[in-house]
Amino acid sequence: MDGRVRIYQLKYFPEGFPGSYQGRRAGIKRSFKKALEHDPDDWVLVVPCALTLSERAYVQDLGAGAERPRIRVLDRAWLDDKLALHADLESSCVRDDLREAARDYRAELAFLAGGTDDIAQRVGALGRRIDRLDLHWSIDVAYRNGAVVQTLRPKHPRAQQVSPIYFTVRGHFKDADPGLTAAVRRVVGFGTAEELILPASAIQELSVHGPEWLRIDGENAEVRMEPLSPAPGQGQSVELVFLDGSGAVRSVHEGTVRAMGKGQLGSSLDLAFTGLRLTFCHADDASVPTAASCAVDLTGLSCPDALQALDIYGQVMEGSAFRLRLNGEELAAGTFPGRVSPRRTVNGLRGSG
């Protein structure tokens, strides 16, 4: 690419080419003279051995008295350094030899001689063994970009009740991104059903308390918390009833529960209506106002459905009084605030989700 002509001469001399190996030295000299016909700027001899001073001097003397080409030698030390950076290259080169050895020792499956079929068998066998570690929990293991990712998975919906697992995470969020701090408050404080990723830079300490086999090294660990699937309460029916100034029913909208959660500070309720999502975070401390967020997505909706979603959104933003029913029973009541903002405060809410 720089316009220079470089010729690499590869010689497979694993034992080197001492003075007693005149045939090998003569072969190197013939290759060098042949290369001179192309007037190279650089001539590089590559050999898989550690050269002695005598062998290195022999190569350098090939160009004695000439300004060009520049002569270099890449021997075992250089090759080992490069292979250390690309171990997969070495493995692919010696794979056939290892395959024969695996067959000799009846270890084809351990060597993955059968390719992807053997990979599936090995991973499946490991997964079944992991599943037998515990009646209530298992670990899903993945290998991504050189890192082993372990995902804790409940085997049934009551796993946390029957065999609780507690994570203690100490972080420094004072200088963290405000969005991360808010997400931690929602997920940890109120149990909202959303993914939370705590980068390793924000983790000071991570400890896990649970079954004896569950051991996690918290050093340089990223914490990723994902909501349960299906989420608690998911699919249950809800009714959002808006009231006028006299307390009479203004409109009724049917929806479903996306998730119900509980955290250190209170509880959360995530509701879905056609084209609209409404989330409550209700604090256990009665002096703390309940927070609510409302998001509208009209993509692909018919005109009637879009108008209904906008009607709900408008009444929320107007500060309308409301009642919320879960499976026909009143769950909460209150008044939405009247100012428009991405995250709202709801005063006078009774009950929790």
N, C-alpha and C positions, 0 to 999 in steps of 0.2 A: 504494500500500500504506500510505502515511502519511496518507491522507485528503486530500492536496492535489491540486488539479486543475492539470495541466500540459498545455499545448497546444504541439506542435511543428509549426512551419510550414516545410516544405521548399520551397526555390526553386532551380531549376536555372539559376543565373546564373553560368556559369564565368568570364565577363568582369567580374563585379561589377555594381554599379548606380551608376555615377558620376552627377553632376548632369545630364550630357547624356542620360542614359537615364531621362527623366521617366516614361516608361510603366512601367518596372520599379519605380520608387519608388512610383508610384501603386498598382501591384498589391500591393506589400508593405503599404501603408497600408490598402487595402481588406481584406486578409487579417487585419490586426491588429484592425480594427473589428469584423469578423465574429466573431473570437475573443472579443471583449469580451462578446458576448451570452451566453456560457457562464460568465462571471464567474470566469476562471481565476486561480489563485495565481501561476502562472508562464507566460510566453509565450516560446518559444525559436525563434529564426530559425536555420535550418541552410542554409548556402550553400557550394558547392564552390569558393570563391575566397578569396584573402587580402584581407580588407577594408582599405580605406584609413581614415585617421582620420575623414575626411568621411563615409564610408559608415557607419561605426560610430556616429558622432554622430547621423546621421539616424535610425537605428533607435532609439537610446536616447531621442531626443526625442519619439518616438511616445507615450510615457507620461508626458510632462512634466506635473507638477502633480498626479499621481495616485499614491496609495500602492500600489495594486495595478493590474495584475499586475507582478511583477518581470520585467524584460526581460533576456534573455540572447541572445548570438550565438555560434553554433558555426560557425567558418569552416574554411578549408582546413588550417590548422595543427592544429586539434583532430582533424579527420577523418584527417589523415595519421598522427597519433600512434596513433589507434585501429586504423587499418588495418595499421600496423606490428605490432601485437599479434595480428592476425587476417588474415594474408596469404592464407589459404585463402578467406576471404570475398571479397576483391578478385578473386582468380583466378576464382571461380565467376561473378562479375558480368561479367567481360570475356571469359569463355570463348567465347561465340559469335563475338565479333569476332576472337579469336585463331584460332578454327576456320576462319573464312573466309581469314585470312591464311595459315594452314597449307596450305589447299588451293591457294591461289595459288602458293605456293612448293613445292608437291608434298611437303610435310613432314607429312602427316596422321599417319603412324606415330610420328614423333618427338613430335608434340603429343598423342598418344594420343586422337585424334579418335574412334576406334572403341571407346573405353571399355575394358572388361575384356579383350576380344579382343586389342586392341593391347598392353595391359599384358603379357599372356601371351607375345605374340610378342617384345616387347622384352626381357623378363626371360629368355625361353628363348634368344634370340640372345646375350645377355650371358653366360648360364651356359655355353653351348657355347664361347664364346671363352675364358672362364676355364678351362674343362676342358683347353684346348689349351696352357695355360701350362706344364704339367709332365706328365711321363709317369707320375709316381707319386702326386702330390698335387693336390688341387683345393680351391677355397674355395666354400662355400655362403654366399650373401649373403641377408640378410633386413633389412627395414626395420620397426622396431618402436618405436612411441611417439617418433618423431623421432630415433631412434638407428639407425645402420647396424651390424648384427651380422654378423661374419664368422666362419664356423666352418670350421676346417681339417679336410679329409676325405681319408683315404687312399683311393686308387683300387683298391688290391688289398691282401691281408693282409700282404705282405712290404714294404710301402712304407717302413716305418721302418728295415728292414735295408738296403734298396737305396739309399735316399736319406734318411739320418737327419736329423731336425730336433731341435734341442736348445733348450729354454727355460731361461733363467736367471731365477729369480724371487727377489728379496730382499724379505723382509717383516719386519714387526715384530709378532711374535706373543706377546711377553712379557705384554702386558695384554689379549690377545685372549680371546675366549670359550673356555673349556676344551674345549668340543665341537669348535670349529674347529681348535685345536691338535692334538687327538687325530686328527681326520680327516686333517690334513696329514701326520702321522706315518704313518698307515696307507697313504695313497695314494702319497705321495712316497717314503716309506721302504720300503714292502713291495709296492707296485703293486696294492693291492686294487682290485677292480672296482666302484667306486662313484663317483658324481659328487662333485666337489669344487669349491666356489665360494669364491674368495678375493675379498672386497670390495675396492674401490679404496682404502679407508681403511687396509687392511693391506698394500698394495703400496708398497714403496719404490723398486724398480727392476725393470723387465721388459725382457729382451733375448732376441732370437731368432736362432739360427744355423741356416741351412739354405740352400735355393735362393736365388739372387740376387734373384728377383722377390718373395720373401717379406719384406716389411717391415712391422713392427708398431710403432705408436707406443704406448709403454707409459705415457704420461702419463694419469692419471685412468682407468686401465683396470681393469676387473673381469676376473679370470682364472677361467674356467670349464673344468674338466677333466672330460671324460666318458669312460667306459670304452669300449673297442673293442667293436664288435658285428659278427659274433660274437666273443666273448671267446676268448683263447687256451685251448685245451684243452676248450672247452665241449662237453658231450655225452659225453665219455669216461666209461667205467664205473669205479666204485670199489667196494671192499668195505671195510667197517669191521668188524674182528674184535675182539670183546671176549674177554679171557682171565681165567681165575680165578686164585686164589693160586698154583696149581701150574703155571701156564702152559698149561693145557688150554683149548681153545676153549669159550667160554661161549655166545656167540651171534654170528651173522654177519648183517650188514645191507647190502643193495645200494643204491647211490645213483649219482649222476652228478656230474660236474664242472661247476660254474657258471662258474668262471674260474680261471686260473693267472696269477700276476703276478710281476714282479721289480722291485725298487726299489733305492734307495741303501743301505738297511740290510739287506736280505734279500729273501726271497720270500714269496708268499702262496698259499694254496690255499682256494678257496671251494667247498664241497660241498653238495649238496642231497639230502636223503632225504625220503620222504613225510612231510610235516608238520614237517620240521625242517631247519634250515640250520646248518652247522658251518663256521667260518672259522678257518684257521691263519695266523699270521704268524711265520715262522721266520727268526731273525736269522743273518747270516753269522758273527757273532762267537759262538763256541761257549760263551762265558761268559754270554751273555744268554739267559735262558729263553724258550722259544717261547710265544707268547700264542695263546689260542684263545677264540672266542666262540661261544655256542650259543643259538639262538633257536627257539622252538616256535610253530607256528601250526596249530591244530586245526580251523580253520574249514572246514566242509563235509566233513570226513573221516568215513569209516565207523568203527565201533567198533574193528575189528581194526587199521586203519591208525593211528587215534589212540593205541591202546594201544602199538603198536610205536614211535611217535614218543616217547611218554612213557618207554618202556623205554630207548631210546637216551639221552634226556636224563637219566634217573635214573642210568644207569651212568657217564655223563660226570661228573655231580655227585658220585657216590660215590668217584671217583678210581680207576676201573678201569684195568687195563692193557689196551693195545690194539695192534693192527697195522693198517696201512692199505695196501691193495693198489690199484694203478692198472693197469688192463688186465691183471690177473692177476699183475703183478710187485710185490713189496713196495716200497713207497715210503717208509714211515716206521713207527716203533714208539716207544712211550713209555707214560707213565702220566698220566692226568688227575688233577688235584688233587681233594681231597675237600671243599673248602669251596664253598658256593654263592655265586656273585657274577656280575654281568652279563658281565664279561670275565675269563676264567680264564687261569692260567699253567700250561703243560704242561712237566713236567720230563723230561729224558732222551729227548727226541724225536730220532730219527735220520733224516737225509735232509731234503729240502725239496721244496716243491711248485713 
